[in-house]
Amino acid sequence: MTDVKPKKPRLFYVDNLRILLTILVVLIHLAVTYGASGDWPYREGRPDSLTSLVFTLSTAVTDAFVLGFFFMLAGYFTPGSFDRRGFWRYFRDRLLRLGIPLLFYILFLDPLIYYAIGVNSWGFDGRFWSIWGLNGAFWMYLGSHIRAYGDHGLGVGPLWYVEILLIFTLVYGLWRFVAKLTLFLLRRIGRSPDRMADKRPADSVPPLAIAGFALIVGIATFLVRIRPVDLGLHPLYVPYADLPQYVCLFVIGVVAYRRNWLLGISDVVGRLWLWIAVVCVVVVLPVLFVLGGALEGNTIRYTRGLHWQSFATSVWQQFVCMGMVVGLLAWFRKRLNRQGALARAMAASTYAVYVIHAPALVFLALSLRRYRLHLLLKFVLVAPVAVALCFAIGYAIKKLPLVKRIL
């Protein structure tokens, strides 16, 4: 009789965290649509001072941790993926799951978004919206849009995250391959990484170590931001200003898998760091805004240059990030380590939602542009519709025969 290896229990709380983070990404970009600062294809109207302040504060908090959290979770599941598949299958899987959606966005979704904006705002030929649009001007516009990538960089949109994750995971795969090959050449096959690096019992995570990590990443972020550069490194459009956080959290995720740190975060440590994040948001952030001159419009010093505001903001972001990462991991593990049918469907659709949410939000905003409301009120009313629409489209796309293998 053949022994069957027991299937590892699914981490429902991690799936639920992905749902939350995906919803926050959708809301961040919807907020940019209605007045928050940020790079987004379509922006509606000019916000008043109150709307601008609310959006700026809320997006500052969410931007501090959402994408870093995504990179940490991606890093956590990367070693297991390599262990199960081996080098070649791992590379093929990464290129399939990350590369194809990225190419599809660059070659179709990004041009489609800007063409739709052009039809509604600048009087482009709208024949694309006829049946299948095969005779429409979109196909002529598509060629010119793609040719412009050579001058302005690739139109990756929010899929810059997928682009960077593809680079991170391929580098990790190469590192594992070189490490294994080196051990083989040293005649130490029996100590290959796959056998040496089995998961340990859950290691505890000291709060001071987390604080030290946040401080180091904050200093590295400040150093990167000293010299003003373009928003991205063309042609890939990489957000350089937050790269230290993304790199470090991806590496932490890889290490956390081997050391089982997700289970090593105690409830006490989780609560402590969640409170640290709350204090940073409720107390420290307003003080930074007032003392640093943000209320007078002096915001550039918070993001770049050799200024105390930039240093304080860089460190503040990392403490908020680690507070939310550690605190939410502990809280979700204790309170939300279960799923119903709706949560399962949403969890299965999170990656698809991330890929398609940009055109979904732009099309939704364009369809509602004729309704003149206060931008903050409009955001509140549209937000639940936007989230539901994105997940509904993502779920439907996941059901397609070929797409479900990729997304």
C-alpha positions as CSV (number, residue, x, y, z in Angstrom):
1,M,0.0,0.0,0.0
2,T,1.4,3.4,-1.0
3,D,1.7,6.1,1.6
4,V,-0.1,9.3,0.6
5,K,1.7,12.5,1.7
6,P,-0.8,14.6,3.7
7,K,-1.9,17.8,2.1
8,K,-0.7,20.9,3.8
9,P,-3.6,22.9,5.4
10,R,-4.4,26.1,3.5
11,L,-3.6,29.3,5.2
12,F,-7.1,30.9,5.0
13,Y,-6.0,34.0,6.9
14,V,-3.3,34.7,4.2
15,D,-6.0,34.4,1.5
16,N,-8.2,36.8,3.5
17,L,-5.3,39.2,3.8
18,R,-4.9,39.1,0.0
19,I,-8.6,40.0,-0.4
20,L,-8.1,43.0,1.9
21,L,-4.9,44.2,0.2
22,T,-6.5,43.9,-3.2
23,I,-9.5,45.9,-2.1
24,L,-7.2,48.6,-0.8
25,V,-5.3,48.7,-4.1
26,V,-8.7,49.2,-5.9
27,L,-9.6,52.0,-3.5
28,I,-6.3,53.7,-3.7
29,H,-6.6,54.0,-7.5
30,L,-10.2,55.1,-7.2
31,A,-9.1,57.8,-4.8
32,V,-6.5,59.0,-7.3
33,T,-9.3,59.2,-9.9
34,Y,-11.3,61.5,-7.6
35,G,-8.6,63.7,-6.3
36,A,-5.7,61.9,-4.5
37,S,-2.2,62.5,-5.7
38,G,-0.7,59.8,-7.8
39,D,0.0,58.6,-11.3
40,W,-3.3,57.3,-13.0
41,P,-4.6,57.5,-16.5
42,Y,-7.9,59.2,-15.7
43,R,-8.5,62.0,-13.2
44,E,-11.9,63.7,-12.7
45,G,-12.2,67.3,-11.6
46,R,-10.2,69.3,-9.2
47,P,-10.5,68.5,-5.5
48,D,-11.1,71.2,-2.8
49,S,-8.7,71.5,0.1
50,L,-10.6,69.2,2.4
51,T,-10.9,66.4,-0.3
52,S,-7.3,66.8,-1.1
53,L,-6.2,66.5,2.5
54,V,-8.4,63.5,3.2
55,F,-7.2,61.6,0.1
56,T,-3.6,62.6,0.7
57,L,-3.6,61.3,4.3
58,S,-5.5,58.1,3.5
59,T,-3.4,57.2,0.5
60,A,-0.2,58.0,2.4
61,V,-1.1,55.4,5.0
62,T,-2.2,52.7,2.5
63,D,0.8,53.3,0.2
64,A,3.1,52.8,3.1
65,F,2.3,49.1,3.5
66,V,0.0,47.6,0.8
67,L,2.5,46.8,-1.9
68,G,5.2,45.9,0.5
69,F,2.8,43.5,2.2
70,F,2.1,41.9,-1.2
71,F,5.9,41.5,-1.8
72,M,6.3,39.9,1.6
73,L,3.5,37.4,0.9
74,A,4.9,36.6,-2.5
75,G,8.3,36.0,-1.1
76,Y,6.9,33.7,1.5
77,F,5.4,31.3,-1.1
78,T,8.3,31.5,-3.5
79,P,10.6,28.9,-1.9
80,G,7.9,26.3,-1.7
81,S,7.0,26.8,-5.3
82,F,10.7,26.2,-6.3
83,D,10.9,23.1,-4.0
84,R,7.8,21.5,-5.6
85,R,8.6,22.3,-9.3
86,G,12.4,22.4,-9.6
87,F,14.3,24.9,-11.7
88,W,12.8,24.6,-15.2
89,R,9.2,24.1,-14.2
90,Y,9.5,27.0,-11.7
91,F,10.8,29.3,-14.4
92,R,8.1,28.3,-16.8
93,D,5.4,28.8,-14.2
94,R,6.7,32.3,-13.3
95,L,6.9,33.3,-17.0
96,L,3.5,32.0,-17.6
97,R,1.7,33.4,-14.5
98,L,3.5,36.8,-14.4
99,G,4.9,37.4,-17.9
100,I,1.7,36.7,-19.9
101,P,-0.6,39.1,-17.9
102,L,2.1,41.7,-18.0
103,L,2.4,41.5,-21.8
104,F,-1.4,41.5,-22.2
105,Y,-1.6,44.6,-20.2
106,I,1.1,46.4,-22.1
107,L,-0.1,45.3,-25.6
108,F,-3.8,45.6,-25.1
109,L,-5.2,46.9,-21.8
110,D,-3.0,50.0,-21.5
111,P,-3.8,51.2,-25.1
112,L,-7.5,50.3,-24.5
113,I,-7.6,52.5,-21.4
114,Y,-6.1,55.5,-23.1
115,Y,-8.3,55.0,-26.2
116,A,-11.4,54.9,-24.1
117,I,-10.3,58.2,-22.4
118,G,-9.7,59.7,-25.8
119,V,-13.1,58.7,-27.1
120,N,-14.8,60.3,-24.1
121,S,-12.5,63.3,-23.6
122,W,-10.7,64.3,-26.8
123,G,-13.1,63.3,-29.6
124,F,-11.3,60.1,-30.8
125,D,-13.1,58.1,-33.4
126,G,-15.5,55.9,-31.4
127,R,-16.1,53.2,-33.9
128,F,-14.2,50.8,-31.6
129,W,-17.4,50.4,-29.7
130,S,-19.3,49.0,-32.7
131,I,-19.7,45.3,-33.0
132,W,-16.2,43.9,-32.3
133,G,-14.8,47.1,-33.6
134,L,-12.8,45.4,-36.3
135,N,-13.1,48.4,-38.6
136,G,-12.6,50.9,-35.8
137,A,-9.9,53.5,-35.2
138,F,-8.8,51.6,-32.1
139,W,-6.6,49.3,-34.2
140,M,-4.8,52.2,-35.8
141,Y,-4.5,53.9,-32.4
142,L,-3.1,50.6,-31.0
143,G,-0.1,50.7,-33.3
144,S,0.8,54.3,-32.5
145,H,0.4,53.8,-28.8
146,I,2.7,50.8,-28.8
147,R,5.3,52.7,-30.9
148,A,5.3,55.5,-28.3
149,Y,6.6,53.0,-25.7
150,G,10.1,53.5,-27.3
151,D,10.1,57.1,-26.2
152,H,8.1,57.1,-23.0
153,G,8.6,53.7,-21.5
154,L,6.4,50.6,-21.4
155,G,2.8,51.1,-20.4
156,V,2.8,48.7,-17.5
157,G,0.4,50.7,-15.3
158,P,-0.3,49.1,-11.9
159,L,1.3,45.9,-13.2
160,W,4.7,47.4,-12.4
161,Y,4.2,45.2,-9.3
162,V,3.9,42.1,-11.5
163,E,7.0,43.3,-13.5
164,I,9.1,43.7,-10.3
165,L,7.8,40.4,-8.8
166,L,8.8,38.6,-12.0
167,I,12.3,40.0,-11.7
168,F,12.5,39.1,-8.0
169,T,11.3,35.5,-8.5
170,L,13.6,34.9,-11.5
171,V,16.6,36.1,-9.5
172,Y,15.6,33.8,-6.7
173,G,15.3,30.9,-9.0
174,L,18.8,31.6,-10.5
175,W,20.2,31.9,-7.0
176,R,18.8,28.5,-6.0
177,F,20.1,27.0,-9.2
178,V,23.6,28.4,-8.7
179,A,23.7,27.3,-5.0
180,K,22.7,23.8,-5.9
181,L,25.2,23.6,-8.8
182,T,27.9,24.9,-6.5
183,L,27.2,22.2,-3.9
184,F,27.1,19.6,-6.6
185,L,30.6,20.7,-7.8
186,L,31.8,20.5,-4.2
187,R,30.5,16.9,-4.0
188,R,28.0,17.9,-1.3
189,I,24.8,16.7,-3.1
190,G,23.4,15.4,0.2
191,R,23.4,18.9,1.6
192,S,21.5,20.5,-1.2
193,P,19.4,23.6,-0.3
194,D,16.2,21.5,-0.7
195,R,17.2,19.3,2.2
196,M,19.1,21.8,4.3
197,A,16.4,24.3,4.2
198,D,13.4,22.4,5.6
199,K,10.9,24.5,7.5
200,R,11.8,24.8,11.2
201,P,9.4,24.9,14.1
202,A,8.0,28.4,14.4
203,D,10.7,30.9,15.5
204,S,9.6,33.8,17.7
205,V,10.0,37.3,16.2
206,P,11.4,39.8,18.8
207,P,9.8,43.3,18.6
208,L,13.2,45.0,18.8
209,A,14.4,43.1,15.8
210,I,11.3,44.3,13.9
211,A,12.0,47.9,14.9
212,G,15.6,47.6,13.9
213,F,14.6,46.2,10.5
214,A,12.1,49.1,10.0
215,L,14.7,51.6,10.9
216,I,17.3,50.2,8.5
217,V,14.8,50.0,5.6
218,G,13.7,53.6,6.4
219,I,17.3,54.9,6.3
220,A,17.9,53.0,3.0
221,T,14.7,54.5,1.6
222,F,15.8,58.0,2.6
223,L,19.2,57.5,0.9
224,V,17.6,56.4,-2.3
225,R,15.3,59.4,-2.3
226,I,18.1,62.0,-1.7
227,R,18.8,62.6,-5.4
228,P,15.7,63.5,-7.4
229,V,15.2,61.2,-10.4
230,D,12.4,60.5,-12.7
231,L,9.3,58.7,-11.4
232,G,10.5,55.4,-12.9
233,L,13.5,53.7,-14.5
234,H,12.5,53.6,-18.1
235,P,11.6,51.6,-20.1
236,L,10.4,49.4,-17.2
237,Y,8.8,52.1,-15.1
238,V,10.1,50.9,-11.7
239,P,9.1,53.1,-8.7
240,Y,12.6,53.6,-7.4
241,A,11.6,55.4,-4.2
242,D,10.1,52.3,-2.5
243,L,12.5,49.7,-3.9
244,P,14.4,49.2,-0.6
245,Q,11.1,48.3,1.1
246,Y,10.0,45.9,-1.7
247,V,13.4,44.1,-1.9
248,C,13.7,43.8,1.8
249,L,10.2,42.5,2.4
250,F,10.4,40.0,-0.4
251,V,13.7,38.7,1.2
252,I,12.0,38.7,4.6
253,G,9.1,36.6,3.1
254,V,11.6,34.1,1.7
255,V,13.3,33.8,5.1
256,A,10.0,33.7,6.9
257,Y,9.0,30.6,5.0
258,R,12.0,28.6,6.2
259,R,11.9,29.9,9.7
260,N,8.1,29.7,9.9
261,W,7.8,33.3,11.1
262,L,4.1,33.6,10.2
263,L,3.4,31.3,13.1
264,G,6.1,32.8,15.3
265,I,4.4,36.1,15.6
266,S,2.7,36.0,19.0
267,D,-0.6,37.7,19.7
268,V,1.1,40.1,22.1
269,V,3.7,41.1,19.5
270,G,0.9,41.5,16.9
271,R,-1.1,43.8,19.1
272,L,2.0,45.8,20.0
273,W,2.9,46.5,16.4
274,L,-0.7,47.2,15.4
275,W,-0.8,49.9,18.1
276,I,2.5,51.2,16.9
277,A,1.0,51.6,13.4
278,V,-2.0,53.3,14.9
279,V,0.1,55.8,16.8
280,C,2.2,56.5,13.7
281,V,-1.0,57.3,11.7
282,V,-3.0,59.1,14.3
283,V,-0.3,61.0,16.2
284,V,3.0,61.1,14.2
285,L,1.5,61.8,10.7
286,P,-0.4,64.9,11.7
287,V,2.6,66.3,13.5
288,L,4.8,65.6,10.5
289,F,2.3,67.4,8.3
290,V,2.1,70.5,10.6
291,L,5.8,70.8,11.5
292,G,7.0,70.0,8.0
293,G,5.0,72.6,6.2
294,A,2.6,70.4,4.3
295,L,-0.4,72.5,5.1
296,E,1.4,75.4,3.4
297,G,1.9,73.3,0.3
298,N,5.6,72.4,0.9
299,T,5.2,68.7,0.1
300,I,8.2,68.1,-2.2
301,R,10.5,67.9,0.8
302,Y,8.6,64.8,2.1
303,T,9.5,62.8,-0.9
304,R,13.0,63.6,-2.0
305,G,16.1,65.6,-1.2
306,L,18.4,66.0,1.8
307,H,15.6,67.2,4.1
308,W,14.5,66.1,7.6
309,Q,11.0,65.8,6.3
310,S,12.1,63.1,3.8
311,F,14.1,61.2,6.4
312,A,11.1,61.3,8.9
313,T,8.7,60.2,6.2
314,S,10.9,57.4,5.0
315,V,11.2,56.0,8.6
316,W,7.6,56.7,9.3
317,Q,6.5,54.6,6.3
318,Q,8.5,51.6,7.4
319,F,7.2,51.6,10.9
320,V,3.6,51.9,9.6
321,C,4.4,49.1,7.2
322,M,5.9,46.7,9.8
323,G,3.1,47.6,12.2
324,M,0.4,46.7,9.7
325,V,2.3,43.6,8.4
326,V,2.9,42.1,11.8
327,G,-0.3,43.3,13.4
328,L,-2.6,42.1,10.6
329,L,-0.9,38.8,10.2
330,A,-1.4,38.0,13.9
331,W,-5.0,39.4,14.0
332,F,-6.1,37.6,10.8
333,R,-4.5,34.3,11.9
334,K,-6.4,34.5,15.2
335,R,-9.7,35.9,14.0
336,L,-10.1,35.2,10.3
337,N,-8.5,31.8,9.6
338,R,-11.7,30.5,7.9
339,Q,-13.6,31.1,4.7
340,G,-17.1,30.9,3.4
341,A,-18.1,30.5,-0.2
342,L,-17.9,34.2,-1.0
343,A,-14.5,34.6,0.6
344,R,-13.2,31.6,-1.3
345,A,-14.4,33.0,-4.6
346,M,-12.9,36.4,-3.8
347,A,-9.6,34.9,-2.8
348,A,-9.4,32.9,-6.0
349,S,-10.0,36.1,-8.0
350,T,-7.5,38.5,-6.3
351,Y,-4.8,38.2,-9.0
352,A,-7.3,38.6,-11.8
353,V,-8.7,41.6,-10.0
354,Y,-5.3,43.2,-9.8
355,V,-4.7,42.6,-13.5
356,I,-8.0,44.1,-14.8
357,H,-8.9,46.7,-12.1
358,A,-7.3,49.6,-14.0
359,P,-9.5,49.4,-17.1
360,A,-12.5,48.5,-14.9
361,L,-12.1,51.6,-12.8
362,V,-11.4,53.9,-15.8
363,F,-14.5,52.6,-17.7
364,L,-16.6,52.9,-14.5
365,A,-15.5,56.5,-13.9
366,L,-16.1,57.5,-17.5
367,S,-19.6,56.1,-17.4
368,L,-20.3,58.1,-14.2
369,R,-18.6,61.3,-15.2
370,R,-21.8,63.1,-16.1
371,Y,-23.1,62.8,-12.5
372,R,-21.7,65.9,-10.8
373,L,-21.2,65.3,-7.2
374,H,-18.7,66.4,-4.6
375,L,-15.6,64.3,-5.3
376,L,-15.4,62.9,-1.8
377,L,-19.1,62.0,-1.8
378,K,-18.7,60.5,-5.2
379,F,-15.8,58.3,-4.0
380,V,-17.8,57.0,-1.1
381,L,-20.8,56.1,-3.3
382,V,-18.7,54.6,-6.1
383,A,-16.2,52.7,-4.0
384,P,-18.5,49.6,-3.1
385,V,-19.6,49.5,-6.7
386,A,-16.0,49.6,-8.0
387,V,-14.9,46.8,-5.6
388,A,-17.9,44.6,-6.5
389,L,-17.4,45.2,-10.2
390,C,-13.7,44.4,-10.1
391,F,-14.2,41.1,-8.2
392,A,-17.2,40.1,-10.4
393,I,-15.1,40.6,-13.6
394,G,-12.1,38.9,-12.0
395,Y,-14.2,35.9,-11.0
396,A,-15.7,35.6,-14.5
397,I,-12.3,35.8,-16.1
398,K,-11.0,33.1,-13.8
399,K,-13.6,30.7,-15.2
400,L,-12.3,31.0,-18.7
401,P,-10.6,27.7,-19.7
402,L,-7.2,29.1,-20.7
403,V,-7.1,32.0,-18.4
404,K,-7.6,30.0,-15.2
405,R,-4.2,28.3,-15.7
406,I,-2.5,31.7,-15.7
407,L,-4.5,33.8,-13.2
